[in-house]
């Protein structure tokens, strides 16, 4: 069950935390404590959370809802958990500077006037696998229940704020700073197929140490049931930057799934999707010496630079949201390994659609 002090509703545990963080910062902060940005999926969850927060909140709070994945689809959740707060203080120095441990540090923080809002896990046009212009919950759940305010502006990239007054959800810019609500299921296990992976919605990212060439990195990702990482917006870029530096790779570069090898000067992603979001370092790409592949370049604060595909670096793979329990859940010539479908030994492919 949920720990003492957590908000319990319909089998889920919710914990509100003061932050303040941007929406993507809230995603990372929840992950740091083994949780995820909350999804509020029913009226009962909404009521249970409000009953616990009404006496504490004097303003607004963020939930985990946003329409960055699918315009109009939202997700969120919340909780008060002294045990989790204490853990944050021990493990997250950034949070340590912001939280005063006492009988109820979250309430103390709010009543001190330092935070008046909480993020939920609902966004639009943000998560890597989300439909365009539709609100989507962080955990991929369909957006059915809503407390969205009438006439809300749902254009562009948005994240969702759960306002204490008048008790509605409000889509706002994702770079605002607010508190947030984390969520966990007492019986759930991570959907990522390995340890120390970064999860964003239903996509998992993993650091793979080389150094190896870009073509070899692509093959190694495919052999593991993954693909080379795709970076379609600034939030994925931000999270990957945090992920590699937080794991001790401040001075190492990483191959990504971008190349102009087929058509010089026309960079496309591994899955043939168009290059829309770009984060090139100054003067890049310069194609010096047939630089057809692209890396996150530590010398440019992990902005992108082109390089010869024969050069050797670390690399990042991403896993699609198709977890499996048994090999029968996977296509022919694939097997279930570490919760993800991957091609059997001697075969190549992403393990999700086909293996050859």
C-alpha positions in Angstrom: 0.0 0.0 0.0 0.9 3.7 0.1 3.3 5.0 2.8 1.9 6.8 5.8 1.0 10.4 4.9 0.6 9.8 1.2 -2.7 10.5 -0.5 -4.3 7.2 -1.5 -6.9 7.0 -4.2 -8.1 4.1 -6.3 -5.0 2.1 -5.7 -2.5 5.0 -6.5 -0.3 7.0 -4.2 0.2 10.7 -4.7 2.7 13.1 -3.2 2.7 17.0 -3.7 6.1 18.7 -3.7 6.8 22.4 -3.6 9.5 22.7 -6.2 9.5 25.2 -7.9 10.4 23.4 -11.2 9.5 23.7 -14.8 7.3 20.9 -16.2 10.3 18.9 -17.4 12.1 19.6 -14.2 9.2 18.2 -12.3 9.4 15.0 -14.5 13.0 14.6 -13.4 12.3 15.4 -9.7 9.6 12.7 -9.6 11.9 10.2 -11.3 14.6 11.0 -8.7 12.4 9.5 -6.0 11.1 6.5 -8.0 7.8 8.1 -9.0 6.4 9.9 -12.0 4.5 13.1 -12.7 0.9 12.5 -11.7 -2.1 11.6 -13.8 -5.5 12.3 -12.4 -7.7 9.9 -14.3 -11.1 10.1 -12.5 -13.4 12.4 -10.5 -12.7 10.3 -7.4 -9.0 10.9 -7.6 -9.5 14.6 -8.2 -11.8 14.7 -5.1 -9.5 12.7 -2.9 -6.5 14.8 -3.7 -8.4 18.0 -3.1 -9.7 16.9 0.3 -6.1 16.4 1.4 -4.8 19.7 -0.1 -7.6 22.1 0.7 -6.3 23.0 4.1 -2.7 23.2 2.9 -2.9 25.1 -0.4 -3.3 28.8 -0.6 -3.1 29.2 -4.4 -2.5 26.9 -7.4 -0.6 23.7 -7.9 0.7 21.8 -10.9 -0.5 18.3 -11.8 1.0 15.8 -14.2 -1.3 16.7 -17.0 -0.2 18.3 -20.2 -1.2 18.3 -23.9 2.3 18.3 -25.2 1.8 14.8 -26.4 -1.7 15.1 -27.8 -3.7 18.4 -27.9 -6.7 18.0 -25.7 -5.5 15.0 -23.7 -4.5 15.6 -20.0 -3.0 13.6 -17.1 -2.3 14.4 -13.3 -2.1 13.3 -9.6 -0.9 14.2 -6.0 0.2 13.3 -2.4 1.8 14.4 0.9 4.6 12.0 1.9 7.1 12.8 4.7 9.1 9.7 3.9 9.6 10.8 0.3 10.4 14.3 1.2 13.1 13.1 3.6 14.5 10.9 0.8 14.6 13.9 -1.5 16.6 15.8 1.0 19.1 13.0 1.2 19.4 12.4 -2.5 18.6 15.5 -4.4 20.7 18.5 -3.5 18.6 20.9 -5.6 15.5 19.9 -3.7 17.4 19.9 -0.4 18.0 23.6 -0.7 14.3 24.2 -1.1 12.6 22.0 1.4 12.5 22.6 5.2 12.0 19.2 6.9 9.4 19.5 9.7 6.2 17.8 10.6 4.7 18.8 7.3 7.3 20.5 5.1 5.0 20.8 2.1 2.4 22.7 4.0 5.0 24.9 5.6 6.5 25.7 2.2 3.1 26.7 0.8 2.0 28.8 3.8 5.3 30.6 3.6 4.1 31.9 0.2 7.0 30.4 -1.8 4.8 28.3 -4.1 1.2 28.6 -5.2 0.9 25.9 -7.9 1.6 22.3 -8.7 2.3 20.6 -12.1 0.4 17.5 -13.2 1.5 15.1 -15.9 -0.7 16.4 -18.7 0.9 18.0 -21.7 0.5 18.7 -25.4 3.0 18.5 -28.3 5.8 17.6 -25.9 6.2 13.8 -25.4 8.1 12.0 -28.2 5.3 9.6 -29.2 2.3 12.0 -28.7 -0.2 12.9 -31.4 0.0 16.4 -32.7 -2.1 19.0 -30.9 -3.7 16.7 -28.4 -3.4 16.6 -24.6 -1.7 13.4 -23.3 -1.0 12.0 -19.9 2.6 11.3 -19.0 1.9 7.6 -18.5 0.2 7.3 -21.9 -3.3 6.8 -20.4 -6.1 8.0 -22.6 -7.4 11.5 -21.7 -11.0 11.0 -20.6 -11.7 12.7 -17.3 -11.0 16.5 -17.3 -11.3 19.6 -15.1 -10.1 21.9 -17.9 -11.3 25.4 -17.6 -13.8 26.6 -20.2 -12.2 28.5 -23.1 -8.6 27.3 -22.2 -6.0 28.1 -24.8 -4.8 24.7 -26.2 -2.6 26.0 -29.0 1.0 25.0 -29.4 3.1 23.3 -26.7 1.3 23.4 -23.4 1.6 21.9 -19.9 -1.2 21.7 -17.4 -1.6 23.4 -14.0 -4.1 22.4 -11.4 -5.3 25.6 -9.8 -6.5 25.5 -6.3 -8.9 28.4 -7.0 -11.3 27.9 -8.6 -10.3 24.3 -8.8 -9.7 23.9 -12.6 -6.9 22.8 -14.9 -5.2 25.5 -16.8 -2.8 25.0 -19.8 0.2 27.2 -19.6 3.8 27.6 -20.9 6.0 24.6 -19.7 8.9 26.8 -18.6 7.0 28.4 -15.7 8.1 27.5 -12.2 5.6 25.7 -9.9 5.3 22.9 -7.4 4.2 19.5 -8.7 2.5 16.2 -7.8 4.2 12.8 -8.1 2.5 9.5 -8.3 3.3 5.8 -7.9 1.4 2.6 -7.9 2.2 0.4 -4.9 2.3 -2.7 -7.1 3.7 -1.3 -10.4 7.1 -2.0 -11.8 9.0 0.3 -14.2 8.1 -0.2 -17.9 11.7 0.5 -18.9 13.7 -2.6 -19.8 16.8 -1.9 -17.7 18.2 -0.1 -14.7 19.0 3.6 -14.6 17.0 4.5 -17.7 15.3 7.8 -18.3 11.6 7.6 -19.0 9.6 10.3 -20.8 6.0 9.3 -21.3 6.1 5.8 -22.9 9.7 6.1 -24.2 12.7 5.0 -22.3 16.3 6.2 -23.0 19.5 4.5 -22.1 23.2 5.6 -22.2 25.4 3.1 -23.9 29.2 3.4 -23.4 31.4 3.0 -26.4 33.4 4.4 -28.0 32.1 3.0 -31.3 31.3 4.4 -34.7 27.9 5.8 -35.6 26.8 2.8 -37.8 27.9 0.4 -35.1 26.0 2.4 -32.5 22.8 2.1 -34.6 23.3 -1.7 -35.0 23.9 -2.1 -31.2 20.7 -0.2 -30.5 18.7 -2.4 -32.9 20.2 -5.6 -31.4 19.0 -4.5 -28.0 15.4 -3.9 -29.2 15.8 -0.2 -29.4 16.6 2.6 -31.9 19.1 5.5 -32.1 17.7 8.4 -30.1 15.5 10.9 -31.8 15.3 14.5 -30.4 12.1 16.2 -31.7 11.8 19.1 -29.3 13.6 21.2 -26.7 12.2 19.2 -23.8 13.7 15.9 -24.9 17.0 17.8 -25.5 16.9 19.2 -22.0 16.1 15.9 -20.4 18.9 14.1 -22.3 21.4 16.8 -21.3 20.4 16.3 -17.7 20.5 12.5 -18.0 24.1 12.3 -19.4 25.6 14.9 -17.1 23.8 13.5 -14.0 25.4 10.1 -14.8 28.9 11.4 -14.9 29.4 12.0 -18.6 30.1 15.7 -18.5 33.1 15.4 -20.9 31.9 12.8 -23.3 29.9 13.1 -26.5 27.1 10.8 -27.8 25.9 9.7 -31.2 22.2 10.5 -32.0 20.0 9.1 -34.8 20.5 12.1 -37.2 22.4 12.0 -40.5 22.7 13.5 -43.9 24.6 10.5 -45.4 21.9 9.8 -48.0 21.4 13.4 -49.2 24.2 15.8 -48.3 22.9 18.8 -46.4 19.5 17.3 -45.8 19.6 15.8 -42.3 16.9 13.4 -41.4 16.2 11.2 -38.4 16.8 7.5 -38.3 13.0 6.8 -38.7 13.0 9.1 -41.8 11.1 11.8 -39.9 11.9 15.4 -40.9 14.2 17.6 -39.0 12.0 20.3 -37.4 13.5 21.1 -34.0 17.2 21.8 -34.2 19.9 22.5 -31.6 23.1 23.0 -33.6 26.2 24.3 -31.9 27.6 27.6 -33.3 28.9 27.1 -36.9 27.3 23.7 -37.2 26.8 21.7 -39.3 29.9 22.5 -41.2 30.4 19.1 -43.1 34.2 19.4 -42.6 35.7 16.2 -43.9 32.4 14.5 -45.0 30.8 14.9 -41.5 27.6 12.9 -42.2 26.7 11.9 -38.7 25.6 13.9 -35.6 26.5 13.9 -32.0 25.6 15.6 -28.7 28.9 17.5 -28.3 30.0 18.0 -24.7 32.4 20.7 -25.8 29.3 22.7 -26.9 27.2 22.0 -23.8 25.7 19.0 -25.6 24.4 21.0 -28.6 24.7 19.2 -31.9 27.7 19.0 -34.1 28.4 16.9 -37.2 31.2 14.4 -37.4 32.6 11.7 -39.5 30.6 8.5 -39.0 33.8 6.6 -38.5 34.7 8.5 -35.4 34.0 6.8 -32.1 31.8 8.1 -29.2 29.2 6.8 -26.7 25.6 6.6 -27.9 22.0 6.8 -26.6 19.3 4.4 -27.5 15.5 4.8 -27.1 12.9 2.1 -26.5 9.4 2.3 -27.8 6.4 1.8 -25.6 5.7 -1.9 -26.3 6.6 -3.7 -23.1 6.1 -7.5 -23.2 5.6 -10.3 -20.6 6.2 -13.3 -22.9 7.9 -13.9 -26.2 4.5 -14.7 -27.6 3.8 -11.0 -27.3 6.5 -10.3 -29.8 6.7 -10.7 -33.6 8.2 -13.6 -35.4 12.0 -14.1 -34.8 11.8 -11.8 -31.7 11.8 -12.6 -28.0 10.8 -10.9 -24.8 13.9 -9.7 -23.0 14.0 -7.4 -20.0 10.4 -6.4 -20.6 10.9 -5.4 -24.3 10.7 -7.3 -27.6 14.1 -7.7 -29.2 15.3 -9.7 -32.2 16.7 -13.1 -31.6 20.5 -13.7 -31.9 21.5 -13.5 -35.6 18.6 -11.3 -36.6 18.3 -7.5 -36.9 15.5 -5.1 -36.6 13.8 -3.1 -33.8 12.1 -6.2 -32.4 8.8 -4.5 -32.4 7.6 -4.7 -36.0 9.8 -7.4 -37.6 13.2 -9.0 -37.5 15.2 -10.1 -40.5 
